Amino acid sequence: MPRPDVRRGFEAAADLYERSRPDYPEEAVDLLVRLLGLRAGRTLLDLGAGTGKLSRLAAARGARVVAVEPAAGMIRQAGGPGILAVRALAEALPFRRHAFDAVCAASAFHWFDGRRALGEAHRVLHHGGRLALLWNVRDDDVPWVAALSAVVNRHEGDWPRYRSGAWRAAFDASRDLFRPIEETHFHHAHELSPDGVVERVASVSFIAGLPAEARAPILDEVRALLARHPDTAGRDALALPYRTDVFAWERVG
């Protein structure tokens, strides 16, 4: 369940999040469609849907999508054709048992109380239904991106991060609920201006949640990095590289 400061960060960053965060690559969406059996007549529950980036891609493939997100600023942007946006928590879903054919969470599960969220996902899934998790993560194998991440990571404190791997503990404790069936990785890039990269950093929840006077020096440091690094200096457009990690489990029990 997101902490109050997490929610404040996402509320503050909703517009930045939509503008500066990448979509998910077509290959990852193709895999999701295959793994979850997404097609006309099937209903997908998208947990922690944010501004609806994955919800829209799934709905475009024909599935009905229920997008669940606790941050009001984000859920207001998550609707669209084939999407029902619901403000709710992954740990306390307002749906009946076996209501969904599939469940997913995109760049979100590390924010959840994992064990409770898995219990709820298990409850609302059909027998034999599947759960998929996706994350877009900056590719720190690229030197300028590693330098950018170093700026960001200095400010993470004790906020949950995907990269810590702590989210996996919930699955280790839930082997009676879900069994793993897939882990795949894709590479792609998001074209941004230098100002767009600054906005991307500003959209990070624990940076967005800072007071303006604390946030401004961090963003100035990012601008300085982009202005001096040989791979970014003087460029009007930057390809910010990402790795998309896809995991899938099948409901058991």
N, C-alpha and C positions, 0 to 999 in steps of 0.2 A: 504494500500500500504506500503510495508516494507520501513523503514527508511534506509538511506545509511549505518549507523553503523550496522543495522541488517543484511543487505546483506553482509557486510564485514565479520561479524561473521560467517555466514553460508558458505561463500566462503572459509574461513580459516579452517572450521571444516568439510568439506565435507567428507574427508576420515575417520576421526574419527567418524563422524555420522554413516557412513555405517558400520563400524566395531563394534561400541560399543552400538548402539541403538537396542532395541529388535524388532523382527517382531510382527505382531498382532496375537493373539491366534486363533487357528482353529475355536473355537466356535464363536468368533466375526466375522470371515470371513464368516462362515456359515450363521450367521444372516444377514450380509450385502448382501450376495447372495440372500437370501430370500426376504429381504425388497426391494432391488433394482431390483429384477428380472434379475440378471446377468446370462447370458447364451450365447451360440453361437448365433451370429447375433445381439447382443445388444452392444451398445457403451457407455462406461463409461468415463466421464471426471473427472480426479483426479487433484484437485486444490492444489497448494503448495506441489507438489509430492515429493519434496526433492530428495533423491537418488533412489526413486522408490520402496520403501519397500512394500507399499500397492498395487501399480500398478502391481507388479509382481504376488502377490497373486491373484488379480482379474483376470489377464490375464490367470493364470493357471486354473481358473474355466471356461474359454471359452469365456469371454467377450473381445471385442476389447477395448483397453484403450488408451486414449489420456492423457498423463501426462504433466501438465503445471507447470513450476517452473521458477522463475526469476533468481535464482543464477546459473551462468554458471558452477561452479564447481560441483554442485549437479546434474543439468539436464544432464550432460555428463554421469552420472552413471545410469540414470533412464530408459534407453532404454532396449529392450529385445524382445523376441518373443511376438507378439500380442500387442506391445506398441509403440505408436508414441510419442516421447518426443518433446515438444515445449517450447521454452523459452518465457514466457509471464507472465503477471500479472493477478491475479484473478479478479481485478477491471476493466480490459480492455481486454476482451477475443477476440481473432482474429477469431471468428467463427460466422456462420450465425445463425439466429433464429431457434429454435427447432431442433438443430443439434444432440442433445444427448438424450439417453434414461434415463440416470441417471447421477448424479453428486455426488462426495464425496470430503472430505478433511480430511486428517489424520494428527493429531498433528500439524495443520497449521492455522485453522480459526482465532485464536486469534491474528495472525499477520496481518490479512487483515483489510482494511477499510470495516467493516462488511456490512454496508448498501449498499455500491456500489457493493461489491462482491455478495450479495444476488440479487441485481437487474440484474447483469450479469448472474448469475446462472438461474434465472427465465427466462431470455431472451433466453438462449441456450437450455433449457429443453423442451422436448415435453410436450404437454398438459397432466396433470396428472402424469408427471414424478416426481421422488423423489430425495431428497438430503439427504445424510448421513454425519455426522461428527463423527470422532473417535479421541480419545486421549489415549495414553499410559502415565500413570502418576505413579511415584514411590509411593509405598504403605507406607506411613509414620506411619501407625499403627505398623510397625515393628521398634523396638527401634533403631537399628543401622542405618536404612534407615532414620529415623527422624533426627538423628544426622548428617547424610550426607546432607540431605536437608537443615538443619540449616546452614551448611557451604555455600551451594550454594545460598540460599535465601538472605544472607547478602549482596550479590553483585548485586542483580537484579535491583536496581535503579528504574527507571520509565519504564523499558522495559515491553511490554505486556506479561502477563502470563495467561495460561488457568485457573489456580487455583483462580484467582481474580474474575472470573465470569463476567467480563466486556463485554465479547463477546456476552452475551445473549441479551444485549440491542438492537443489530441490529435486532434480531428476534422479540422483542417486538414492534419495529417500522415497521415491515414488515409483519404484520398479513394479509395484503391484498395479499401477495405473497406466503406464505407458512404456512401450518398448521401442528402442531406437531402430530406424530403418534407413536413414540417409544422412550423409554429411558431405556437402559439396561447396566449392569456392569458385568465385568468378572475379574477373578484373574488369574495371571500366573506369571512365574519367568523367568529371563534371566540369564543363567549360564555364569559367567565371572571370569577371574583371578582377583586378586587385581589390577594389572596394567590395566586390562580392565575396572574396576570401575573408576580408575583415568581417563582413556580415556573418559569414559562416562561423567564425570564432565567436562572434557576439551572440549567436544562437545557442551556444553550448549552455545548458541549463545552469550550471554552477557559476558561469560568468554572467549570464543574463540576470541572475538573481542578486548580483552584487549592486551596491549603491553606485550611482553614476560616477562619483569621484574615485571609486576603486576600480571600476571597469575601464575608464578612459585610458589609464597608463598601459593596461594590457593590450588594448586595441592599437595604441600608438606603437607599442613594441612590435606588433604584427606588421604594421605599415612599414616600420623601419627595416624589419627582416626582408619583406618583399622588395623594398627599394635597393637593398644592398646585395642580396644573394645572387650569384651569377646566373642561376637558372630562372630567375624571376625579374630581375632588375630591368626596367625600361619596357616591359611588356604590357600591352593593353589587354591581352587575354591570356588566361592561365588555365591549363588542364589539370584540375585537382584530382589525382588518382585515388581510386578506392578499390577495396576488396569487398565483395559481398559474400558473406558466409550464410549458408542455408542448412538448416537441420530439420529433420522430420522424425516424428514418433507416431506409433499406432496405438489407439486405445485398447487396453486389455481389461479383463475383469467384468 
